[in-house]
Amino acid sequence: IGSAATLCGQQRDWIGFVRLLDKYNVADASAVVPGSASVDLENHIYLFWRQWLRTLPLEDAEQIEAWRECMDLSPLRSFHVRKTDLVDFHCMPRQVAEISTKALLADAKANPFDFPEGITIITGRGVHSAGEPVLPLAVRDVLHSERIFDLGTANRGGRVIIPLRELDSLRQRVQEQEALGPGRRLPELFMDKVQRFRRRARQWIRNQAWLVRWHGWFRGFGVGAHIRDIDGNSWGRVVEDDFSVWVLETGKIARKDTFKVKWEWTRGRPPIPTRRPFARTLGW
């Protein structure tokens, strides 16, 4: 198992690594990696979700089913699921958090007695986010799309709480929609088509690396933007978001917890390839 885990790490096969831990029921990743005193399981879980998103289907029902299959893996289940109605979203990218919220709402519709006190989602305070907190906003966007607005103590202490009364109202709306005839449901079906198109467009944009770089450059932070130290010396452009660090084009890294202590964001040069004649003409 140690050799197999090392091979998965060398090949960056994080899905295979987590499945290997599940197969042998290993909770501590450092116990299976030879010569490693401490292996950050949180980092491996984050990399697992990032790799899992590349194989994600487009339909909502298929995405929820794929998420449930992942949560059957013991490392993910023990890390994310505290109780049936208490789920920890730490180490989840934004898209995975959205799918997880939809899956929890679907379970609440199908099995209301499993959530006698509502649903509590641990999102964290977002102190490691470059801008606004990512996970709380992702969860609230999904809840607002389901017309759930009254969250009471939402995001207090890094938690989003969905009260039982909101789940009851959601189930009542679903029953009313099912009772309507096909003609009365046309607006809802049209909005479903619109939301599906928006999801496919967002996924296409995420798969276009050049769009991601330009997006980060316009925002002034994230992949595509530049990092400089406190004295103003440039470190280079960010090319990858790797959990707790930003990976630069020079191969160096910038730790996220040292933001405004050792480094800060700057827009820098536009992300135009310097090998093209047009870029050289402009001096980029």
C-alpha positions in Angstrom: 0.0 0.0 0.0 2.9 2.4 0.7 4.4 1.9 -2.8 1.0 2.3 -4.4 0.3 5.5 -2.5 3.8 6.9 -3.5 3.0 6.0 -7.1 -0.3 7.9 -6.9 1.5 10.9 -5.6 4.1 10.8 -8.3 1.5 10.6 -11.0 -0.7 13.2 -9.2 -3.6 10.7 -9.2 -5.4 12.1 -6.2 -8.6 10.3 -6.9 -6.7 7.0 -6.9 -4.9 8.0 -3.7 -8.2 8.7 -1.8 -9.7 5.5 -3.1 -6.6 3.6 -1.9 -7.1 5.0 1.6 -10.8 4.0 1.5 -9.9 0.5 0.3 -7.6 -0.2 3.2 -9.6 1.9 5.6 -6.7 4.2 6.4 -7.5 7.5 8.2 -3.9 8.9 8.4 -2.3 9.4 5.0 1.2 9.7 6.5 0.9 6.1 7.6 1.0 4.8 4.0 3.6 7.1 2.5 7.1 5.9 3.2 9.6 8.5 4.5 6.9 11.1 5.2 6.3 12.0 8.8 3.3 14.2 8.1 1.1 14.2 5.0 -1.5 17.0 4.9 -4.8 15.1 4.4 -6.7 18.4 3.9 -4.4 19.2 0.9 -5.0 15.7 -0.6 -8.8 16.1 -0.2 -8.7 19.5 -1.9 -6.7 18.1 -4.8 -9.1 15.2 -5.0 -12.1 17.5 -5.5 -10.2 19.6 -8.0 -9.4 16.5 -10.1 -12.9 15.2 -9.6 -14.4 18.3 -11.2 -12.7 17.5 -14.5 -14.8 14.3 -14.8 -18.1 16.0 -13.7 -21.2 15.4 -15.8 -23.4 18.4 -16.8 -26.8 17.4 -15.5 -27.7 18.2 -11.9 -29.0 14.8 -11.1 -25.9 13.1 -12.4 -23.7 15.6 -10.5 -25.5 14.9 -7.2 -25.3 11.1 -7.8 -21.5 11.4 -8.5 -21.1 13.5 -5.3 -22.9 10.8 -3.2 -20.6 8.1 -4.6 -17.6 10.2 -3.5 -19.1 10.7 0.0 -19.2 6.9 0.3 -15.4 6.9 0.5 -14.4 6.7 4.1 -11.7 9.5 4.0 -14.2 12.0 2.6 -17.1 10.9 4.7 -15.1 11.1 8.0 -13.7 14.5 7.0 -16.9 16.2 5.7 -19.8 14.6 7.4 -20.0 15.3 11.2 -23.7 14.3 11.4 -26.5 13.8 8.9 -27.6 17.4 9.4 -24.0 18.8 10.0 -21.6 18.9 7.0 -18.2 20.5 6.8 -17.4 22.2 3.5 -13.8 22.9 4.2 -11.3 22.0 1.4 -14.1 22.1 -1.2 -13.8 24.2 -4.3 -16.8 26.5 -5.0 -18.4 24.2 -7.6 -18.2 21.2 -5.2 -19.8 23.3 -2.4 -22.7 24.2 -4.8 -23.2 20.6 -5.7 -23.0 19.5 -2.0 -25.7 22.1 -1.1 -28.0 20.9 -3.8 -27.5 17.3 -2.7 -28.4 18.2 0.9 -31.5 20.0 -0.2 -32.5 17.0 -2.3 -32.0 14.7 0.7 -34.1 17.1 2.8 -36.9 16.9 0.2 -36.8 13.1 0.0 -36.2 12.3 3.7 -37.5 15.1 5.9 -37.3 13.1 9.1 -33.5 12.9 8.8 -33.3 16.7 9.4 -35.5 17.4 12.4 -33.6 20.6 13.3 -32.7 21.8 9.8 -29.3 21.7 8.1 -26.0 23.2 9.4 -23.2 23.8 6.9 -19.7 24.7 8.1 -18.2 27.0 5.5 -15.5 28.7 7.5 -15.0 32.5 7.7 -13.1 32.8 4.4 -9.9 34.2 6.0 -7.8 32.4 3.3 -9.9 33.7 0.4 -8.2 36.4 -1.8 -11.3 38.5 -2.0 -14.8 37.9 -0.5 -15.4 34.5 1.3 -16.0 31.9 -1.4 -17.9 29.1 0.3 -20.5 31.2 2.2 -21.4 33.0 -1.1 -21.6 29.8 -3.0 -23.9 28.2 -0.5 -26.2 31.3 -0.3 -26.4 31.5 -4.1 -27.7 28.0 -4.3 -30.2 28.6 -1.4 -31.4 31.9 -3.1 -32.0 30.0 -6.3 -34.3 27.7 -4.3 -36.0 30.8 -2.8 -34.5 30.2 0.6 -33.7 33.6 2.1 -34.5 33.5 5.8 -31.3 31.9 7.1 -31.6 33.4 10.5 -28.0 33.1 11.9 -26.4 32.7 8.5 -22.6 32.4 8.5 -22.3 33.2 12.2 -19.1 31.6 13.3 -18.4 30.3 9.8 -21.7 28.4 9.5 -24.8 28.6 7.3 -27.9 27.4 9.1 -31.0 26.4 7.1 -33.9 26.4 9.6 -36.5 23.6 9.6 -39.2 26.1 8.6 -37.4 26.9 5.4 -37.1 23.2 4.5 -40.8 22.7 5.1 -41.5 25.6 2.8 -39.2 24.1 0.2 -41.0 20.8 0.3 -44.4 22.6 0.1 -43.3 24.5 -3.1 -42.1 21.2 -4.7 -45.4 19.6 -4.0 -47.3 22.5 -5.4 -45.2 22.5 -8.6 -45.8 18.7 -9.0 -49.5 19.3 -8.7 -49.5 21.9 -11.5 -50.3 20.9 -15.1 -47.6 21.0 -17.9 -48.9 24.4 -19.1 -48.6 26.1 -15.7 -45.0 24.8 -15.3 -43.6 26.4 -18.5 -42.0 29.4 -16.6 -40.2 27.0 -14.3 -39.1 24.8 -17.1 -37.8 27.8 -19.0 -35.8 29.0 -16.0 -34.3 25.5 -15.6 -33.1 25.7 -19.2 -31.6 29.1 -18.6 -29.8 27.9 -15.4 -28.5 24.8 -17.2 -27.1 27.0 -20.0 -25.4 29.2 -17.5 -23.8 26.2 -15.8 -22.5 24.9 -19.0 -21.1 28.3 -20.0 -19.4 28.6 -16.6 -17.9 25.2 -16.9 -16.7 26.0 -20.5 -15.0 29.2 -19.2 -13.3 27.3 -16.4 -11.9 24.9 -18.9 -10.4 27.7 -21.0 -7.1 28.5 -19.3 -6.6 31.8 -21.2 -10.0 33.1 -20.0 -9.1 32.2 -16.4 -5.8 34.2 -16.7 -7.5 37.2 -18.2 -10.3 37.1 -15.6 -7.7 37.1 -12.8 -5.7 39.9 -14.5 -8.8 42.1 -14.7 -9.8 41.5 -11.1 -6.3 42.1 -9.9 -6.0 38.9 -7.9 -6.0 35.1 -8.5 -4.7 33.1 -11.4 -3.5 35.6 -14.1 -2.5 38.4 -11.7 1.0 39.2 -10.4 2.4 39.0 -6.9 5.0 41.3 -5.5 6.7 41.6 -2.1 6.1 44.3 0.4 9.1 46.3 -1.0 7.5 46.3 -4.5 9.7 43.6 -6.1 7.7 41.4 -8.5 7.6 37.7 -7.9 5.8 36.8 -11.1 2.4 35.8 -12.4 0.2 33.2 -10.7 -0.5 30.2 -12.8 -2.2 27.8 -10.4 -4.3 27.9 -7.2 -2.9 25.0 -5.1 -5.0 24.9 -1.9 -2.8 26.8 0.6 -0.4 28.4 -1.8 -0.3 30.3 -5.1 2.0 28.7 -7.7 4.0 31.3 -9.8 5.2 30.9 -13.4 8.8 30.9 -12.1 8.1 27.7 -10.1 8.1 29.5 -6.7 5.1 29.6 -4.4 3.4 32.2 -2.2 1.7 31.1 0.9 -1.8 32.4 1.3 -1.5 32.9 5.0 1.4 35.4 4.4 -0.8 37.8 2.3 -0.1 41.4 3.3 2.7 40.2 5.5 5.3 39.2 2.9 3.4 39.8 -0.4 0.5 41.6 -2.0 -1.5 41.5 -5.3 -0.7 43.6 -8.3 -2.2 43.4 -11.8 1.1 43.4 -13.7 1.5 42.8 -17.4 -1.5 41.4 -19.4 -1.3 37.6 -19.8 -0.3 37.7 -23.5 2.2 35.1 -24.7 5.5 36.8 -25.4 6.4 34.4 -28.2 3.9 35.9 -30.6 5.2 38.8 -32.8 2.2 41.0 -31.9 3.1 40.8 -28.2 6.8 41.5 -28.9 5.8 44.5 -30.9 3.9 46.0 -28.0 6.8 45.4 -25.7 5.1 42.7 -23.6 
